[in-house]
Amino acid sequence: MAVYAVIDANGVVINVIVWDGVAEVANPDDLLTVLIDGLDPIPGIDWTYDGATFTPPPPTPPET
């Protein structure tokens, strides 16, 4: 089993899943799965992916 990012057509990570990479996954054609095992830090929801690099979202400003 390995960890994959599920990425939408806009390059945004919408989910992170544990998957064997073989079993059938309900995955519409406009979603991409990318192996992220071993990355540090591990990308998460709302990160972006440009086809080669994951980028974290900007920090959320503190509430006042």
N, CA, C, O and CB atoms as a CASP TS submission, in Angstrom:
PFRMAT TS
TARGET T0000
AUTHOR 0000-0000-0000
METHOD Language model
MODEL 1
PARENT N/A
ATOM      1  N   MET     1       0.841  -1.176   0.000  1.00  0.00           N
ATOM      2  CA  MET     1       0.000   0.000   0.000  1.00  0.00           C
ATOM      3  C   MET     1       0.886   1.238   0.000  1.00  0.00           C
ATOM      4  O   MET     1       1.976   1.250   0.571  1.00  0.00           O
ATOM      5  CB  MET     1      -0.957  -0.002   1.214  1.00  0.00           C
ATOM      6  N   ALA     2       0.386   2.276  -0.655  1.00  0.00           N
ATOM      7  CA  ALA     2       1.146   3.514  -0.768  1.00  0.00           C
ATOM      8  C   ALA     2       0.185   4.693  -0.666  1.00  0.00           C
ATOM      9  O   ALA     2      -1.031   4.531  -0.763  1.00  0.00           O
ATOM     10  CB  ALA     2       1.947   3.561  -2.103  1.00  0.00           C
ATOM     11  N   VAL     3       0.750   5.874  -0.470  1.00  0.00           N
ATOM     12  CA  VAL     3      -0.051   7.090  -0.323  1.00  0.00           C
ATOM     13  C   VAL     3      -0.032   7.848  -1.645  1.00  0.00           C
ATOM     14  O   VAL     3       1.024   8.081  -2.234  1.00  0.00           O
ATOM     15  CB  VAL     3       0.486   7.985   0.842  1.00  0.00           C
ATOM     16  N   TYR     4      -1.237   8.231  -2.101  1.00  0.00           N
ATOM     17  CA  TYR     4      -1.400   8.965  -3.360  1.00  0.00           C
ATOM     18  C   TYR     4      -2.182  10.243  -3.116  1.00  0.00           C
ATOM     19  O   TYR     4      -3.070  10.286  -2.264  1.00  0.00           O
ATOM     20  CB  TYR     4      -2.111   8.095  -4.420  1.00  0.00           C
ATOM     21  N   ALA     5      -1.849  11.283  -3.867  1.00  0.00           N
ATOM     22  CA  ALA     5      -2.645  12.502  -3.892  1.00  0.00           C
ATOM     23  C   ALA     5      -3.627  12.378  -5.055  1.00  0.00           C
ATOM     24  O   ALA     5      -3.261  11.922  -6.139  1.00  0.00           O
ATOM     25  CB  ALA     5      -1.738  13.787  -4.032  1.00  0.00           C
ATOM     26  N   VAL     6      -4.863  12.782  -4.827  1.00  0.00           N
ATOM     27  CA  VAL     6      -5.874  12.843  -5.885  1.00  0.00           C
ATOM     28  C   VAL     6      -5.985  14.313  -6.270  1.00  0.00           C
ATOM     29  O   VAL     6      -6.274  15.166  -5.431  1.00  0.00           O
ATOM     30  CB  VAL     6      -7.281  12.241  -5.414  1.00  0.00           C
ATOM     31  N   ILE     7      -5.752  14.599  -7.551  1.00  0.00           N
ATOM     32  CA  ILE     7      -5.624  15.967  -8.025  1.00  0.00           C
ATOM     33  C   ILE     7      -6.689  16.256  -9.067  1.00  0.00           C
ATOM     34  O   ILE     7      -6.909  15.456  -9.976  1.00  0.00           O
ATOM     35  CB  ILE     7      -4.224  16.218  -8.600  1.00  0.00           C
ATOM     36  N   ASP     8      -7.357  17.413  -8.935  1.00  0.00           N
ATOM     37  CA  ASP     8      -8.406  17.775  -9.894  1.00  0.00           C
ATOM     38  C   ASP     8      -7.802  18.416 -11.142  1.00  0.00           C
ATOM     39  O   ASP     8      -6.587  18.594 -11.229  1.00  0.00           O
ATOM     40  CB  ASP     8      -9.422  18.735  -9.246  1.00  0.00           C
ATOM     41  N   ALA     9      -8.652  18.758 -12.102  1.00  0.00           N
ATOM     42  CA  ALA     9      -8.213  19.312 -13.382  1.00  0.00           C
ATOM     43  C   ALA     9      -7.523  20.665 -13.236  1.00  0.00           C
ATOM     44  O   ALA     9      -6.813  21.094 -14.146  1.00  0.00           O
ATOM     45  CB  ALA     9      -9.391  19.448 -14.311  1.00  0.00           C
ATOM     46  N   ASN    10      -7.720  21.339 -12.108  1.00  0.00           N
ATOM     47  CA  ASN    10      -7.071  22.635 -11.871  1.00  0.00           C
ATOM     48  C   ASN    10      -5.730  22.488 -11.154  1.00  0.00           C
ATOM     49  O   ASN    10      -5.089  23.488 -10.832  1.00  0.00           O
ATOM     50  CB  ASN    10      -7.989  23.537 -11.056  1.00  0.00           C
ATOM     51  N   GLY    11      -5.302  21.257 -10.903  1.00  0.00           N
ATOM     52  CA  GLY    11      -4.026  21.022 -10.247  1.00  0.00           C
ATOM     53  C   GLY    11      -4.073  21.143  -8.741  1.00  0.00           C
ATOM     54  O   GLY    11      -3.040  21.365  -8.109  1.00  0.00           O
ATOM     55  N   VAL    12      -5.260  21.002  -8.144  1.00  0.00           N
ATOM     56  CA  VAL    12      -5.421  21.122  -6.700  1.00  0.00           C
ATOM     57  C   VAL    12      -5.643  19.737  -6.091  1.00  0.00           C
ATOM     58  O   VAL    12      -6.467  18.961  -6.575  1.00  0.00           O
ATOM     59  CB  VAL    12      -6.599  22.069  -6.353  1.00  0.00           C
ATOM     60  N   VAL    13      -4.901  19.440  -5.030  1.00  0.00           N
ATOM     61  CA  VAL    13      -5.084  18.174  -4.317  1.00  0.00           C
ATOM     62  C   VAL    13      -6.436  18.230  -3.607  1.00  0.00           C
ATOM     63  O   VAL    13      -6.689  19.117  -2.792  1.00  0.00           O
ATOM     64  CB  VAL    13      -3.910  17.911  -3.292  1.00  0.00           C
ATOM     65  N   ILE    14      -7.299  17.266  -3.931  1.00  0.00           N
ATOM     66  CA  ILE    14      -8.630  17.235  -3.322  1.00  0.00           C
ATOM     67  C   ILE    14      -8.787  16.102  -2.323  1.00  0.00           C
ATOM     68  O   ILE    14      -9.763  16.055  -1.573  1.00  0.00           O
ATOM     69  CB  ILE    14      -9.685  17.112  -4.393  1.00  0.00           C
ATOM     70  N   ASN    15      -7.804  15.171  -2.315  1.00  0.00           N
ATOM     71  CA  ASN    15      -7.859  14.070  -1.368  1.00  0.00           C
ATOM     72  C   ASN    15      -6.498  13.401  -1.321  1.00  0.00           C
ATOM     73  O   ASN    15      -5.704  13.523  -2.255  1.00  0.00           O
ATOM     74  CB  ASN    15      -8.965  13.052  -1.750  1.00  0.00           C
ATOM     75  N   VAL    16      -6.230  12.696  -0.233  1.00  0.00           N
ATOM     76  CA  VAL    16      -5.036  11.867  -0.093  1.00  0.00           C
ATOM     77  C   VAL    16      -5.540  10.483   0.297  1.00  0.00           C
ATOM     78  O   VAL    16      -6.309  10.337   1.247  1.00  0.00           O
ATOM     79  CB  VAL    16      -4.011  12.458   0.982  1.00  0.00           C
ATOM     80  N   ILE    17      -5.096   9.464  -0.447  1.00  0.00           N
ATOM     81  CA  ILE    17      -5.615   8.113  -0.230  1.00  0.00           C
ATOM     82  C   ILE    17      -4.481   7.110  -0.059  1.00  0.00           C
ATOM     83  O   ILE    17      -3.363   7.332  -0.523  1.00  0.00           O
ATOM     84  CB  ILE    17      -6.514   7.692  -1.394  1.00  0.00           C
ATOM     85  N   VAL    18      -4.786   6.007   0.613  1.00  0.00           N
ATOM     86  CA  VAL    18      -3.892   4.856   0.672  1.00  0.00           C
ATOM     87  C   VAL    18      -4.425   3.860  -0.341  1.00  0.00           C
ATOM     88  O   VAL    18      -5.593   3.474  -0.287  1.00  0.00           O
ATOM     89  CB  VAL    18      -3.810   4.231   2.129  1.00  0.00           C
ATOM     90  N   TRP    19      -3.568   3.445  -1.266  1.00  0.00           N
ATOM     91  CA  TRP    19      -4.011   2.635  -2.397  1.00  0.00           C
ATOM     92  C   TRP    19      -2.895   1.694  -2.799  1.00  0.00           C
ATOM     93  O   TRP    19      -1.718   2.035  -2.675  1.00  0.00           O
ATOM     94  CB  TRP    19      -4.436   3.523  -3.593  1.00  0.00           C
ATOM     95  N   ASP    20      -3.249   0.520  -3.276  1.00  0.00           N
ATOM     96  CA  ASP    20      -2.230  -0.432  -3.719  1.00  0.00           C
ATOM     97  C   ASP    20      -1.733  -0.127  -5.128  1.00  0.00           C
ATOM     98  O   ASP    20      -0.805  -0.778  -5.607  1.00  0.00           O
ATOM     99  CB  ASP    20      -2.781  -1.845  -3.664  1.00  0.00           C
ATOM    100  N   GLY    21      -2.337   0.853  -5.797  1.00  0.00           N
ATOM    101  CA  GLY    21      -1.913   1.236  -7.140  1.00  0.00           C
ATOM    102  C   GLY    21      -2.407   0.305  -8.223  1.00  0.00           C
ATOM    103  O   GLY    21      -2.138   0.533  -9.403  1.00  0.00           O
ATOM    104  N   VAL    22      -3.128  -0.746  -7.845  1.00  0.00           N
ATOM    105  CA  VAL    22      -3.585  -1.752  -8.798  1.00  0.00           C
ATOM    106  C   VAL    22      -5.102  -1.866  -8.813  1.00  0.00           C
ATOM    107  O   VAL    22      -5.721  -1.868  -9.877  1.00  0.00           O
ATOM    108  CB  VAL    22      -2.971  -3.101  -8.471  1.00  0.00           C
ATOM    109  N   ALA    23      -5.693  -1.959  -7.637  1.00  0.00           N
ATOM    110  CA  ALA    23      -7.139  -2.160  -7.524  1.00  0.00           C
ATOM    111  C   ALA    23      -7.896  -1.035  -8.223  1.00  0.00           C
ATOM    112  O   ALA    23      -7.424   0.100  -8.292  1.00  0.00           O
ATOM    113  CB  ALA    23      -7.559  -2.244  -6.045  1.00  0.00           C
ATOM    114  N   GLU    24      -9.065  -1.365  -8.733  1.00  0.00           N
ATOM    115  CA  GLU    24      -9.927  -0.389  -9.396  1.00  0.00           C
ATOM    116  C   GLU    24     -10.323   0.704  -8.404  1.00  0.00           C
ATOM    117  O   GLU    24     -10.740   0.417  -7.282  1.00  0.00           O
ATOM    118  CB  GLU    24     -11.191  -1.077  -9.985  1.00  0.00           C
ATOM    119  N   VAL    25     -10.188   1.939  -8.825  1.00  0.00           N
ATOM    120  CA  VAL    25     -10.566   3.084  -7.997  1.00  0.00           C
ATOM    121  C   VAL    25     -11.586   3.897  -8.774  1.00  0.00           C
ATOM    122  O   VAL    25     -11.404   4.169  -9.960  1.00  0.00           O
ATOM    123  CB  VAL    25      -9.320   3.958  -7.609  1.00  0.00           C
ATOM    124  N   ALA    26     -12.662   4.283  -8.095  1.00  0.00           N
ATOM    125  CA  ALA    26     -13.642   5.162  -8.742  1.00  0.00           C
ATOM    126  C   ALA    26     -12.949   6.494  -8.971  1.00  0.00           C
ATOM    127  O   ALA    26     -12.815   7.293  -8.045  1.00  0.00           O
ATOM    128  CB  ALA    26     -14.958   5.332  -7.869  1.00  0.00           C
ATOM    129  N   ASN    27     -12.511   6.737 -10.191  1.00  0.00           N
ATOM    130  CA  ASN    27     -11.709   7.913 -10.503  1.00  0.00           C
ATOM    131  C   ASN    27     -12.157   8.497 -11.837  1.00  0.00           C
ATOM    132  O   ASN    27     -11.786   7.977 -12.890  1.00  0.00           O
ATOM    133  CB  ASN    27     -10.203   7.560 -10.538  1.00  0.00           C
ATOM    134  N   PRO    28     -12.943   9.563 -11.815  1.00  0.00           N
ATOM    135  CA  PRO    28     -13.353  10.176 -13.086  1.00  0.00           C
ATOM    136  C   PRO    28     -12.134  10.564 -13.922  1.00  0.00           C
ATOM    137  O   PRO    28     -11.037  10.745 -13.393  1.00  0.00           O
ATOM    138  CB  PRO    28     -14.232  11.417 -12.828  1.00  0.00           C
ATOM    139  N   ASP    29     -12.338  10.685 -15.210  1.00  0.00           N
ATOM    140  CA  ASP    29     -11.247  10.982 -16.136  1.00  0.00           C
ATOM    141  C   ASP    29     -10.521  12.285 -15.849  1.00  0.00           C
ATOM    142  O   ASP    29      -9.356  12.432 -16.218  1.00  0.00           O
ATOM    143  CB  ASP    29     -11.774  11.022 -17.520  1.00  0.00           C
ATOM    144  N   ASP    30     -11.189  13.242 -15.191  1.00  0.00           N
ATOM    145  CA  ASP    30     -10.542  14.529 -14.969  1.00  0.00           C
ATOM    146  C   ASP    30      -9.738  14.587 -13.672  1.00  0.00           C
ATOM    147  O   ASP    30      -9.263  15.657 -13.290  1.00  0.00           O
ATOM    148  CB  ASP    30     -11.575  15.613 -14.964  1.00  0.00           C
ATOM    149  N   LEU    31      -9.577  13.433 -12.979  1.00  0.00           N
ATOM    150  CA  LEU    31      -8.778  13.386 -11.770  1.00  0.00           C
ATOM    151  C   LEU    31      -7.487  12.618 -12.032  1.00  0.00           C
ATOM    152  O   LEU    31      -7.460  11.671 -12.818  1.00  0.00           O
ATOM    153  CB  LEU    31      -9.570  12.742 -10.619  1.00  0.00           C
ATOM    154  N   LEU    32      -6.428  13.039 -11.365  1.00  0.00           N
ATOM    155  CA  LEU    32      -5.111  12.435 -11.504  1.00  0.00           C
ATOM    156  C   LEU    32      -4.704  11.880 -10.149  1.00  0.00           C
ATOM    157  O   LEU    32      -4.963  12.516  -9.128  1.00  0.00           O
ATOM    158  CB  LEU    32      -4.062  13.465 -12.033  1.00  0.00           C
ATOM    159  N   THR    33      -4.070  10.706 -10.110  1.00  0.00           N
ATOM    160  CA  THR    33      -3.504  10.184  -8.873  1.00  0.00           C
ATOM    161  C   THR    33      -1.990  10.187  -9.016  1.00  0.00           C
ATOM    162  O   THR    33      -1.448   9.718 -10.017  1.00  0.00           O
ATOM    163  CB  THR    33      -4.042   8.748  -8.553  1.00  0.00           C
ATOM    164  N   VAL    34      -1.306  10.727  -7.989  1.00  0.00           N
ATOM    165  CA  VAL    34       0.151  10.835  -8.014  1.00  0.00           C
ATOM    166  C   VAL    34       0.703  10.239  -6.721  1.00  0.00           C
ATOM    167  O   VAL    34       0.267  10.600  -5.628  1.00  0.00           O
ATOM    168  CB  VAL    34       0.607  12.323  -8.186  1.00  0.00           C
ATOM    169  N   LEU    35       1.653   9.337  -6.851  1.00  0.00           N
ATOM    170  CA  LEU    35       2.304   8.727  -5.705  1.00  0.00           C
ATOM    171  C   LEU    35       3.057   9.800  -4.915  1.00  0.00           C
ATOM    172  O   LEU    35       3.863  10.544  -5.474  1.00  0.00           O
ATOM    173  CB  LEU    35       3.264   7.597  -6.155  1.00  0.00           C
ATOM    174  N   ILE    36       2.784   9.869  -3.604  1.00  0.00           N
ATOM    175  CA  ILE    36       3.458  10.877  -2.772  1.00  0.00           C
ATOM    176  C   ILE    36       4.216  10.244  -1.614  1.00  0.00           C
ATOM    177  O   ILE    36       4.735  10.958  -0.756  1.00  0.00           O
ATOM    178  CB  ILE    36       2.444  11.880  -2.232  1.00  0.00           C
ATOM    179  N   ASP    37       4.289   8.915  -1.571  1.00  0.00           N
ATOM    180  CA  ASP    37       5.084   8.240  -0.539  1.00  0.00           C
ATOM    181  C   ASP    37       6.513   8.761  -0.584  1.00  0.00           C
ATOM    182  O   ASP    37       7.091   8.920  -1.660  1.00  0.00           O
ATOM    183  CB  ASP    37       5.058   6.693  -0.733  1.00  0.00           C
ATOM    184  N   GLY    38       7.077   9.024   0.583  1.00  0.00           N
ATOM    185  CA  GLY    38       8.471   9.439   0.646  1.00  0.00           C
ATOM    186  C   GLY    38       8.703  10.928   0.500  1.00  0.00           C
ATOM    187  O   GLY    38       9.810  11.403   0.751  1.00  0.00           O
ATOM    188  N   LEU    39       7.682  11.681   0.099  1.00  0.00           N
ATOM    189  CA  LEU    39       7.865  13.134   0.008  1.00  0.00           C
ATOM    190  C   LEU    39       7.858  13.726   1.413  1.00  0.00           C
ATOM    191  O   LEU    39       7.153  13.240   2.297  1.00  0.00           O
ATOM    192  CB  LEU    39       6.753  13.789  -0.872  1.00  0.00           C
ATOM    193  N   ASP    40       8.641  14.771   1.610  1.00  0.00           N
ATOM    194  CA  ASP    40       8.694  15.433   2.913  1.00  0.00           C
ATOM    195  C   ASP    40       8.744  16.936   2.694  1.00  0.00           C
ATOM    196  O   ASP    40       9.746  17.443   2.189  1.00  0.00           O
ATOM    197  CB  ASP    40       9.924  14.952   3.743  1.00  0.00           C
ATOM    198  N   PRO    41       7.716  17.649   3.050  1.00  0.00           N
ATOM    199  CA  PRO    41       6.510  17.175   3.707  1.00  0.00           C
ATOM    200  C   PRO    41       5.569  16.490   2.718  1.00  0.00           C
ATOM    201  O   PRO    41       5.668  16.690   1.508  1.00  0.00           O
ATOM    202  CB  PRO    41       5.798  18.330   4.392  1.00  0.00           C
ATOM    203  N   ILE    42       4.662  15.685   3.247  1.00  0.00           N
ATOM    204  CA  ILE    42       3.684  15.009   2.403  1.00  0.00           C
ATOM    205  C   ILE    42       2.605  16.021   2.009  1.00  0.00           C
ATOM    206  O   ILE    42       2.004  16.650   2.880  1.00  0.00           O
ATOM    207  CB  ILE    42       3.058  13.772   3.139  1.00  0.00           C
ATOM    208  N   PRO    43       2.354  16.185   0.712  1.00  0.00           N
ATOM    209  CA  PRO    43       1.300  17.110   0.274  1.00  0.00           C
ATOM    210  C   PRO    43      -0.058  16.709   0.844  1.00  0.00           C
ATOM    211  O   PRO    43      -0.315  15.534   1.108  1.00  0.00           O
ATOM    212  CB  PRO    43       1.231  17.156  -1.261  1.00  0.00           C
ATOM    213  N   GLY    44      -0.907  17.694   1.024  1.00  0.00           N
ATOM    214  CA  GLY    44      -2.243  17.455   1.553  1.00  0.00           C
ATOM    215  C   GLY    44      -3.293  18.196   0.749  1.00  0.00           C
ATOM    216  O   GLY    44      -2.999  18.816  -0.273  1.00  0.00           O
ATOM    217  N   ILE    45      -4.511  18.118   1.229  1.00  0.00           N
ATOM    218  CA  ILE    45      -5.632  18.792   0.571  1.00  0.00           C
ATOM    219  C   ILE    45      -5.329  20.281   0.460  1.00  0.00           C
ATOM    220  O   ILE    45      -4.797  20.894   1.385  1.00  0.00           O
ATOM    221  CB  ILE    45      -6.959  18.559   1.349  1.00  0.00           C
ATOM    222  N   ASP    46      -5.678  20.849  -0.689  1.00  0.00           N
ATOM    223  CA  ASP    46      -5.487  22.257  -1.058  1.00  0.00           C
ATOM    224  C   ASP    46      -4.075  22.597  -1.523  1.00  0.00           C
ATOM    225  O   ASP    46      -3.822  23.741  -1.902  1.00  0.00           O
ATOM    226  CB  ASP    46      -5.833  23.126   0.104  1.00  0.00           C
ATOM    227  N   TRP    47      -3.157  21.651  -1.507  1.00  0.00           N
ATOM    228  CA  TRP    47      -1.863  21.890  -2.133  1.00  0.00           C
ATOM    229  C   TRP    47      -2.096  21.933  -3.644  1.00  0.00           C
ATOM    230  O   TRP    47      -3.115  21.437  -4.124  1.00  0.00           O
ATOM    231  CB  TRP    47      -0.806  20.779  -1.737  1.00  0.00           C
ATOM    232  N   THR    48      -1.169  22.515  -4.391  1.00  0.00           N
ATOM    233  CA  THR    48      -1.266  22.518  -5.845  1.00  0.00           C
ATOM    234  C   THR    48      -0.157  21.649  -6.427  1.00  0.00           C
ATOM    235  O   THR    48       0.879  21.415  -5.804  1.00  0.00           O
ATOM    236  CB  THR    48      -1.183  23.962  -6.403  1.00  0.00           C
ATOM    237  N   TYR    49      -0.416  21.178  -7.648  1.00  0.00           N
ATOM    238  CA  TYR    49       0.527  20.317  -8.358  1.00  0.00           C
ATOM    239  C   TYR    49       0.603  20.795  -9.797  1.00  0.00           C
ATOM    240  O   TYR    49      -0.422  20.903 -10.470  1.00  0.00           O
ATOM    241  CB  TYR    49       0.101  18.810  -8.284  1.00  0.00           C
ATOM    242  N   ASP    50       1.823  21.086 -10.281  1.00  0.00           N
ATOM    243  CA  ASP    50       2.003  21.608 -11.636  1.00  0.00           C
ATOM    244  C   ASP    50       2.442  20.564 -12.641  1.00  0.00           C
ATOM    245  O   ASP    50       2.841  20.900 -13.756  1.00  0.00           O
ATOM    246  CB  ASP    50       2.998  22.710 -11.618  1.00  0.00           C
ATOM    247  N   GLY    51       2.371  19.304 -12.255  1.00  0.00           N
ATOM    248  CA  GLY    51       2.824  18.221 -13.123  1.00  0.00           C
ATOM    249  C   GLY    51       4.175  17.680 -12.707  1.00  0.00           C
ATOM    250  O   GLY    51       4.589  16.609 -13.151  1.00  0.00           O
ATOM    251  N   ALA    52       4.874  18.436 -11.841  1.00  0.00           N
ATOM    252  CA  ALA    52       6.180  17.995 -11.367  1.00  0.00           C
ATOM    253  C   ALA    52       6.412  18.312  -9.893  1.00  0.00           C
ATOM    254  O   ALA    52       7.099  17.569  -9.192  1.00  0.00           O
ATOM    255  CB  ALA    52       7.264  18.632 -12.197  1.00  0.00           C
ATOM    256  N   THR    53       5.835  19.418  -9.426  1.00  0.00           N
ATOM    257  CA  THR    53       6.113  19.915  -8.076  1.00  0.00           C
ATOM    258  C   THR    53       4.827  20.199  -7.317  1.00  0.00           C
ATOM    259  O   THR    53       3.874  20.750  -7.869  1.00  0.00           O
ATOM    260  CB  THR    53       6.970  21.177  -8.138  1.00  0.00           C
ATOM    261  N   PHE    54       4.810  19.813  -6.032  1.00  0.00           N
ATOM    262  CA  PHE    54       3.697  20.154  -5.149  1.00  0.00           C
ATOM    263  C   PHE    54       4.053  21.434  -4.396  1.00  0.00           C
ATOM    264  O   PHE    54       5.195  21.623  -3.979  1.00  0.00           O
ATOM    265  CB  PHE    54       3.382  18.984  -4.155  1.00  0.00           C
ATOM    266  N   THR    55       3.063  22.311  -4.226  1.00  0.00           N
ATOM    267  CA  THR    55       3.246  23.573  -3.511  1.00  0.00           C
ATOM    268  C   THR    55       2.156  23.700  -2.457  1.00  0.00           C
ATOM    269  O   THR    55       0.976  23.515  -2.756  1.00  0.00           O
ATOM    270  CB  THR    55       3.217  24.788  -4.490  1.00  0.00           C
ATOM    271  N   PRO    56       2.551  24.021  -1.203  1.00  0.00           N
ATOM    272  CA  PRO    56       1.531  24.170  -0.158  1.00  0.00           C
ATOM    273  C   PRO    56       0.707  25.430  -0.375  1.00  0.00           C
ATOM    274  O   PRO    56       1.157  26.370  -1.029  1.00  0.00           O
ATOM    275  CB  PRO    56       2.184  24.205   1.231  1.00  0.00           C
ATOM    276  N   PRO    57      -0.504  25.443   0.178  1.00  0.00           N
ATOM    277  CA  PRO    57      -1.316  26.659   0.066  1.00  0.00           C
ATOM    278  C   PRO    57      -0.705  27.760   0.933  1.00  0.00           C
ATOM    279  O   PRO    57       0.056  27.468   1.855  1.00  0.00           O
ATOM    280  CB  PRO    57      -2.792  26.384   0.488  1.00  0.00           C
ATOM    281  N   PRO    58      -1.032  29.027   0.645  1.00  0.00           N
ATOM    282  CA  PRO    58      -0.498  30.108   1.487  1.00  0.00           C
ATOM    283  C   PRO    58      -1.019  29.955   2.909  1.00  0.00           C
ATOM    284  O   PRO    58      -2.104  29.410   3.117  1.00  0.00           O
ATOM    285  CB  PRO    58      -0.885  31.504   0.916  1.00  0.00           C
ATOM    286  N   PRO    59      -0.255  30.432   3.892  1.00  0.00           N
ATOM    287  CA  PRO    59      -0.707  30.311   5.279  1.00  0.00           C
ATOM    288  C   PRO    59      -1.993  31.102   5.512  1.00  0.00           C
ATOM    289  O   PRO    59      -2.222  32.149   4.906  1.00  0.00           O
ATOM    290  CB  PRO    59       0.386  30.793   6.239  1.00  0.00           C
ATOM    291  N   THR    60      -2.809  30.576   6.392  1.00  0.00           N
ATOM    292  CA  THR    60      -4.055  31.253   6.758  1.00  0.00           C
ATOM    293  C   THR    60      -3.715  32.335   7.774  1.00  0.00           C
ATOM    294  O   THR    60      -3.044  32.056   8.767  1.00  0.00           O
ATOM    295  CB  THR    60      -5.116  30.242   7.336  1.00  0.00           C
ATOM    296  N   PRO    61      -4.173  33.579   7.540  1.00  0.00           N
ATOM    297  CA  PRO    61      -3.882  34.633   8.512  1.00  0.00           C
ATOM    298  C   PRO    61      -4.584  34.348   9.839  1.00  0.00           C
ATOM    299  O   PRO    61      -5.684  33.796   9.858  1.00  0.00           O
ATOM    300  CB  PRO    61      -4.313  36.009   7.964  1.00  0.00           C
ATOM    301  N   PRO    62      -3.951  34.724  10.939  1.00  0.00           N
ATOM    302  CA  PRO    62      -4.591  34.478  12.241  1.00  0.00           C
ATOM    303  C   PRO    62      -5.865  35.291  12.397  1.00  0.00           C
ATOM    304  O   PRO    62      -5.986  36.399  11.876  1.00  0.00           O
ATOM    305  CB  PRO    62      -3.627  34.807  13.383  1.00  0.00           C
ATOM    306  N   GLU    63      -6.813  34.714  13.128  1.00  0.00           N
ATOM    307  CA  GLU    63      -8.050  35.429  13.389  1.00  0.00           C
ATOM    308  C   GLU    63      -7.790  36.538  14.398  1.00  0.00           C
ATOM    309  O   GLU    63      -6.998  36.381  15.327  1.00  0.00           O
ATOM    310  CB  GLU    63      -9.146  34.469  13.900  1.00  0.00           C
ATOM    311  N   THR    64      -8.467  37.654  14.198  1.00  0.00           N
ATOM    312  CA  THR    64      -8.285  38.774  15.128  1.00  0.00           C
ATOM    313  C   THR    64      -9.505  39.006  15.949  1.00  0.00           C
ATOM    314  O   THR    64      -9.525  39.910  16.783  1.00  0.00           O
ATOM    315  CB  THR    64      -7.933  40.033  14.391  1.00  0.00           C
TER
END
